[in-house]
């Protein structure tokens, strides 16, 4: 509730000072594209780190044990992806308001625009990303069930 009041007051001061009209449309588009790049870069970087591919394996070699230990489960990979690329307003807005406490409210409002846009964009991107990640999990478990239920697998070794 306090965060909502803080965001509301910052946006009210931003609109009252009319500093929002000084932002160029091209700057806003560049900001949106930069936010998009940052989100997907950290999303894919965390996916790569958590499901580290074994690039050094030949056909007959087994996976390197070091890499096997670093591979997270599918569920933990998804949790790692969302926790590394998503950030909340609760982290940035209090930091901006405390660092720039002596500045005008309009200036603080201008500084919070990228953070607010990133927050909105990450909600949109994450809701789309969930669709693909659900499909990835379902495919993993359906393949796992097919292997377990396959008559060609010898269970008594």
LUMSE-62422 format. One record per residue (C-alpha): residue number from 0; residue in one letter; x, y, z negated. Coordinates in pm, whole numbers, always signed. Example, Ala and Ser with C-alpha at 12.3 -4.5 7.8 and 13.67 -1.06 7.14 Angstrom:
# LUMSE-62422
(0,A,(+1230,-450,-780))
(1,S,(+1367,-106,-714))
# end
This chain:
# LUMSE-62422
(0,X,(+0,+0,+0))
(1,X,(+283,+236,-85))
(2,X,(+453,+161,+246))
(3,X,(+128,+233,+431))
(4,X,(+96,+568,+254))
(5,X,(+460,+648,+332))
(6,X,(+419,+568,+703))
(7,X,(+94,+765,+711))
(8,X,(+255,+1072,+555))
(9,X,(+554,+1055,+791))
(10,X,(+328,+1030,+1096))
(11,X,(+107,+1314,+969))
(12,X,(+411,+1537,+922))
(13,X,(+540,+1437,+1263))
(14,X,(+216,+1530,+1437))
(15,X,(+179,+1849,+1234))
(16,X,(+528,+1972,+1323))
(17,X,(+459,+1900,+1693))
(18,X,(+808,+1755,+1734))
(19,X,(+657,+1453,+1906))
(20,X,(+587,+1665,+2213))
(21,X,(+959,+1739,+2246))
(22,X,(+1037,+1374,+2321))
(23,X,(+1089,+1312,+2690))
(24,X,(+888,+1028,+2851))
(25,X,(+1206,+882,+3000))
(26,X,(+1362,+872,+2653))
(27,X,(+1059,+688,+2523))
(28,X,(+1077,+431,+2805))
(29,X,(+1449,+382,+2742))
(30,X,(+1378,+337,+2372))
(31,X,(+1113,+74,+2443))
(32,X,(+1347,-112,+2679))
(33,X,(+1630,-95,+2428))
(34,X,(+1405,-228,+2152))
(35,X,(+1297,-511,+2382))
(36,X,(+1658,-598,+2459))
(37,X,(+1754,-593,+2091))
(38,X,(+1465,-819,+1993))
(39,X,(+1524,-1080,+2261))
(40,X,(+1903,-1068,+2224))
(41,X,(+1886,-1152,+1854))
(42,X,(+1609,-1404,+1913))
(43,X,(+1809,-1598,+2171))
(44,X,(+2134,-1559,+1980))
(45,X,(+1975,-1712,+1671))
(46,X,(+1825,-1991,+1885))
(47,X,(+2169,-2064,+2030))
(48,X,(+2337,-2062,+1689))
(49,X,(+2076,-2278,+1519))
(50,X,(+2050,-2536,+1801))
(51,X,(+2417,-2522,+1896))
(52,X,(+2455,-2712,+2223))
(53,X,(+2732,-2963,+2254))
(54,X,(+2910,-2822,+2557))
(55,X,(+3227,-3021,+2502))
(56,X,(+3080,-3368,+2536))
(57,X,(+3155,-3605,+2820))
(58,X,(+2915,-3875,+2933))
(59,X,(+3053,-4153,+2716))
(60,X,(+3157,-3949,+2416))
(61,X,(+2945,-3900,+2112))
(62,X,(+2853,-3555,+1989))
(63,X,(+3114,-3380,+1784))
(64,X,(+3019,-3417,+1417))
(65,X,(+3086,-3052,+1345))
(66,X,(+2825,-2950,+1601))
(67,X,(+2578,-3213,+1479))
(68,X,(+2592,-3066,+1130))
(69,X,(+2519,-2717,+1259))
(70,X,(+2209,-2816,+1453))
(71,X,(+1902,-2714,+1257))
(72,X,(+1569,-2892,+1282))
(73,X,(+1314,-2746,+1519))
(74,X,(+1113,-2599,+1233))
(75,X,(+1417,-2439,+1070))
(76,X,(+1526,-2305,+1407))
(77,X,(+1196,-2122,+1447))
(78,X,(+1220,-1982,+1094))
(79,X,(+1576,-1869,+1164))
(80,X,(+1471,-1705,+1491))
(81,X,(+1194,-1504,+1330))
(82,X,(+1395,-1403,+1025))
(83,X,(+1693,-1286,+1229))
(84,X,(+1516,-1082,+1494))
(85,X,(+1220,-936,+1307))
(86,X,(+1250,-648,+1066))
(87,X,(+983,-476,+863))
(88,X,(+913,-111,+811))
(89,X,(+974,-167,+440))
(90,X,(+1346,-190,+509))
(91,X,(+1397,+112,+730))
(92,X,(+1156,+381,+622))
(93,X,(+1268,+405,+257))
(94,X,(+1628,+404,+376))
(95,X,(+1568,+685,+625))
(96,X,(+1371,+893,+374))
(97,X,(+1636,+854,+105))
(98,X,(+1936,+924,+329))
(99,X,(+1773,+1227,+493))
(100,X,(+1585,+1351,+186))
(101,X,(+1704,+1710,+237))
(102,X,(+1591,+1720,+601))
(103,X,(+1254,+1837,+726))
(104,X,(+967,+1591,+742))
(105,X,(+946,+1640,+1118))
(106,X,(+1307,+1534,+1157))
(107,X,(+1248,+1227,+940))
(108,X,(+942,+1152,+1152))
(109,X,(+1151,+1167,+1469))
(110,X,(+1402,+926,+1314))
(111,X,(+1129,+677,+1226))
(112,X,(+983,+659,+1578))
(113,X,(+1229,+390,+1700))
(114,X,(+1164,+185,+1389))
(115,X,(+787,+208,+1421))
(116,X,(+804,+122,+1791))
(117,X,(+1031,-175,+1718))
(118,X,(+786,-298,+1454))
(119,X,(+493,-282,+1696))
(120,X,(+694,-442,+1976))
(121,X,(+815,-727,+1759))
(122,X,(+457,-808,+1660))
(123,X,(+360,-827,+2027))
(124,X,(+667,-1029,+2130))
(125,X,(+644,-1265,+1835))
(126,X,(+279,-1344,+1907))
(127,X,(+376,-1434,+2264))
(128,X,(+682,-1624,+2145))
(129,X,(+470,-1837,+1912))
(130,X,(+289,-1985,+2212))
(131,X,(+613,-2113,+2363))
(132,X,(+754,-2230,+2031))
(133,X,(+436,-2425,+1954))
(134,X,(+468,-2597,+2290))
(135,X,(+833,-2674,+2214))
(136,X,(+744,-2835,+1879))
(137,X,(+455,-3035,+2029))
(138,X,(+678,-3161,+2308))
(139,X,(+947,-3264,+2058))
(140,X,(+704,-3460,+1843))
(141,X,(+528,-3619,+2138))
(142,X,(+864,-3737,+2274))
(143,X,(+961,-3862,+1930))
(144,X,(+633,-4055,+1897))
(145,X,(+676,-4205,+2243))
(146,X,(+1020,-4331,+2147))
(147,X,(+895,-4479,+1821))
(148,X,(+596,-4648,+1985))
(149,X,(+791,-4770,+2287))
(150,X,(+793,-5152,+2321))
(151,X,(+1148,-5143,+2461))
(152,X,(+1303,-5020,+2138))
(153,X,(+1450,-5287,+1916))
(154,X,(+1368,-5212,+1556))
(155,X,(+1545,-5505,+1392))
(156,X,(+1915,-5437,+1429))
# end
